[in-house]
Amino acid sequence: MGLFDFLFGKRKEAVLDAIERGGRIIDVRTPQEFNYGSVDGSMNIPLERLSDAAIKKLKKLNAPLVVCCASGMRSASAKGALLQKGIAEVHNAGSWHKLNRWLSS
């Protein structure tokens, strides 16, 4: 097992564990990107719309959050913002394509 397998394997395990425990998938791409394709059951909340009101609704879910986007950049920003606003457990899955592969394997 190489370094990348070790690092990203741990992230995959954490993401899949969070989903198994009732985690919700939040796709932070634009609605146009989301309509192109998405992970089944994911919610589309574009990064620029992660307002205090949206975050308040996410807190009410009382579940781990898994964020994804096209490449992992916006989901990394979303994770930071959500953690900063007091959401206890947030995982960055990176791209939605990769998350789809993880869920179907």
Secondary structure, 3 states (H helix, E strand, C coil): CCHHHHHHHHHHHHHHHHHHCCCEEEECCCHHHHHHCCCCCCEECCHHHCCHHHHHHHHHCCCCEEEEECCCHHHHHHHHHHHHCCCCCEEEEEEHHHHHHHHHC
